[in-house]
Amino acid sequence: MAAGQIEDEEAGAVLALRTAREPYPLAPEPTTIVPEAIRIHLDEHKYTQPELAEALLLTPDEFDRDLVAAPRRYSNVVSLFSANG
């Protein structure tokens, strides 16, 4: 078998994970940990938004848009199979 290839049995397991569904619908959960961590770093540790953005390898605009501004989606719900997350 060439490097990077998987056995048929492994491929079946990957497909099963990709198509697995919860037995009943789950409501998205609001994000709580990330906003609280950001608040603590800004308020208690006195970091600036540009400093936190740099630490997270984000531009200040990305940091503001994705982590500070009102969320447009639930950031703790991530699709492992979608390019958009």
GUNUZA-259834 format. One record per residue: residue in one letter; x, y, z of N, C-alpha, C in turn. Coordinates in steps of 0.2 Angstrom, whole numbers, plus 5000, padded with zeros to 4 digits. Layout:
<atoms>
AXYZXYZXYZ;...
</atoms>
This chain:
<atoms>
M500449945000500050005000500550065000;A500350114996500750174995500550225002;A501050265003501050305009500450355008;G500050365013499450405012498850375011;Q498850315009498250275007498050235013;I497350225014497050195019496750125017;E496650085021496350015020495550035019;D495249985015494449995014494149995021;E494349955026494049955033494050025036;E494650055035494750125038494350175034;A494250165028493850215024493150205026;G492950145028492250145030492150175037;A492650175041492550205048492550275047;V492950305042492950375041492250405038;L491950365034491350375031490850375036;A490850325040490350325046490350385050;L490950405052491050465056490750525052;R490850535046490650585042489850595042;T489550535041488850535040488450525047;A488850515052488450505059488050565061;R487450545064486950595066486750585073;E486650635077486350625083485750595083;P485550555088484850525088484250575089;Y484350635091483850685091484250755090;P483850805087484150865086484450895092;L485050925092485350965097485351035096;A485151075100485151155099485851175100;P486051225096486751255096486851285103;E487451275106487551305113487951375112;P487751425116488051485115488751485118;T489151515114489851525117489951555123;T490251525128490351565134491151565136;I491551515135492251515137492651565133;V492551565127493051615123492851685125;P492251715125492151785127492451795134;E492351755139492551765145493351765146;A493651715142494351715142494651785139;I494351805134494551875131494451925136;R493851925139493651985144494251985150;I494451925152494951915157495551945155;H495751925149496451955146496452025145;L495852055143495852125142495752165149;D495252145153495152185159495552165165;E495752105166496152095172496852085171;H497052065165497752055163498052125159;K497552165157497752225154498052225147;Y497952165144498152165137497752205132;T498052225127497652265122497352225117;Q496852245113496552195108497152185102;P497552235100498052215096498552165098;E498752165105499152115108498852045108;L498252045109497951975109497851955102;A497651995097497651975090498351945088;E498851985090499551955088499651885091;A499551885097499651815101499251755098;L498651775095498251725091498351715084;L498851755082499051755074498551785070;L498151835073497651865069497751935068;T497451965063497552035062497052065067;P497152135069496652165073495952165070;D495852175064495252165061494952095062;E495352045061495051975061494851965069;F495251985073495151975080494452015082;D494452075080493752115082493152075078;R493252055072492652025069492451965071;D492951915073492851855075492751835082;L493051875086493051865093492751915098;V492751985095492552035100491852055098;A491652065091491052085089490552035090;A489852055090489352005091489351945087;P489351885089489451825085488851825080;R489051805074488551785069488351715069;R488751675072488651605072488951575079;Y488751515081489051485087489751455086;S490251495089490851475087491151405091;N490751375095490851315098490551255094;V490251275089489951215085490351225078;V490751175077491151175071491051105067;S490951115060490951065056491651045054;L491750975055492450955053492450935045;F491950945042491850925035491650985030;S491651045033491451095029492051145028;A492151175023492651225022492551285026;N491851305027491651365031491651355038;G491651295041491651285048490951295051;
</atoms>
